[in-house]
Every structure is written in C-alpha cells, then in structure tokens.
Amino acid sequence: MSVAGTYECIVKSPLGDQKSTIVVNPGADGTSWTGTNSGPQGSVDITDGKMDGNTLTWSMKMTVPMPMTLEGSATVDGDTVTGSVKAGAFGTFPLSGTRVS
C-alpha cells in the first residue's frame, strides 16, 4: 500500500495535544516526498521529505508560537501512522494518526 494520502495526526506535547493534518505526496523517485502540515496555527511546507519503504522522515519550519525547525519520523502501517516529532531543545514527542484519504 502506498504511503500517499492525508493523515489526521496528534502530537502529544507539553502544551497538550497538537492536532494537524499531514498531506504526503511521494516523489516519482520513490525515495522522496513533499507535502504540508496544517493545524490551528497555520500551514507549513514539508521539507527534506525522505521515504524508505513505509518509513517517512521530514523537516518543517514553524513560525508560531516561535520560530523552530521540527524534525519528524513516522511509519505508515495500513491507514495508521506512528512516530515522533523532535522540537529542538524541547525534546521529542510522540505522533499518531489515521489516514482520512
């Protein structure tokens, strides 16, 4: 099954559950992907998206509530995604989600 799709996700952070929608668009080379992460505080582009089978890694530059580059890593299993998001010196937080399309 392809990892392409739209996932409704939750990151468990010290500020509470952070809900967002991640769109995954695999590249033609089979090892890269692009997309967006959209939530209540806006939308950011996924950068440096890499795929290894059903494992995804990526970066995203958020600006609200403070400028920071987040680093994500997740595995897609059917319609479920699990992984983590590293928020610099603030630590790493669990991510989970479900494919909605």
N, C-alpha and C positions, 0 to 999 in steps of 0.2 A: 504494500500500500504506500502511496506517495505521502510525503510529509506536507505537501502543499495544502493550504487551507487557511481558515480563520479560526482562531482559538480564543475563547474567553478564559482569562487567567487571573489568578490571585497570587500575589507575593505577600508572604507573612513577614511584615517589617515591624520594628519597634513602634512605629506610628500607627499600627493597626493594619488590617487587610487592605492592600493596594490592588484594586481591580483594574484590569486593562484588557484590550483586545489586540492580539498579535496576529498580523497577516504574514504568511510565509509564501513567498514566490520563488521556487527553486530556479536556479540558473540553468541554461542549456548544457553547461559543462558537467552537471551532476555533482559538483563539489562546492558550489556557492549558492547563496540565496539573498534576496532583498525583501524588504517589507517595511511595515510600520508597527508601532506600538502606540495605541490610542487609549487615553483614560480621561478622568475628570479634569486633569490639569493640562490637557492638550495632547498633541500627537508628535511623535519623533520618528525620524527615519532610522531603520536598522542599518548599521554599517558593519563592514568586515564580516558578513554572514558566511559561515562555512558549514558544510554538511559532510558527515561521514556516515553513510547508511541512514539510519533514523536518528542520529545524534546531531543536534544543532548547536553551534556557538555563534555569538554575535556581540556587538557593542552598540550602545546608543547614548547619545549625548543629551541629557536632560538639562533644562534651564530653570525649572520651577520645582521645588521652592528654592533650590540653589544650583548653580552650575556644577555638573558632575558627569563623568563617564561611567555608565553602568556596563558590566560585563555579564552576559547570560550564557548558560549552558543547559540544555534540556534534551530529553529523549522522548520521541513520539512512539507510542505503543497503541496502534489502532487509532482510536479517537481521543486518547488521553495523552497529555504531555506532563512530564515531571522534570524538575531540575532546580536550578538556583540562579540567583542574581547577586553579583558582588557589587557592593556600593562603596568602593574605595576603603577608606579607614573605618567606615561604619560597619563593615563586616559583610557576611554572605547570608542571604535569606532564601528560604525555600519557595519554589514556584510550582504551582499545579494548575492544570487547566483541561478544558474539554473542547474538541473540535465542534464548531457550530455550522461550518460549511466548507 
